[in-house]
Amino acid sequence: MIPAGSRSPRLTAFLCLAVTAALGVVSCRPRLVENATDLATLAPDVLATDNALVYGTTPTAVAGDAERLGLGEPAPPFTLDSLAGEDLSLSDYAGRPVLLNFWATWCAPCVEEMPLLAGAAAQYDDQGLAVLLIDVGEEVGIVQAFAEERGLDLPVALDMNNETAYDYRVSAYPTSVLINAAGQVVDVRRGAFTDGAALRQALTSILP
């Protein structure tokens, strides 16, 4: 076994992808790498690829299965800065079904599912659905460059201190939290939605 401290970023990413492919996993475990390249030096197209998997930040604490967010409980409130330069709060969407998606620019599965999330936001807009993206642990400039490069038009909140991710017990990216119009957590999905049918089925639990 190669000691973690001696692995190059590219080798670490390769090993992560190999395990991901073997297990059929569609999520990324956050990680810290000593002396990692500054994200601001990476081009937008690199940020969204597997070669950038090792550059992410980790939540303040990693929740085990016993610490999963409780279903039926009120969704933890939050107020975060948004890419639009305004405060974005869960309370802004009171009375509406909400899909919170915790992600990062370096997480390939996160990027791959975004068109599905955008499509769902448009399709179910008349039913009040709000799809909110919460980027975890990255600087605003990195997320802004990514959003502009990808033409991302969904609301994006910035959880730069990982506090909201911790409150929602996020331990892998992407994680989607489905909240009903009463503000209760109905479902928590770790890993990416890989097709529209699976996403639509999940949304039936919170749509009117």
Secondary structure, DSSP 4 states (H G I P E B T S, - for coil): ---GGG--HHHHHHHHHHHHHHHT---B-----TTPPPGGGS-HHHHTSGGGGGG----SS---GGGPPPTTSBPPP-EEEETTSSEEEGGGGTTS-EEEEEE-TT-HHHHHHHHHHHHHHHHTGGGT-EEEEEEES--HHHHHHHHHHHT--S-EEEETTSHHHHHTT--SBSEEEEE-TTSBEEEEEES---SHHHHHHHHTTT--
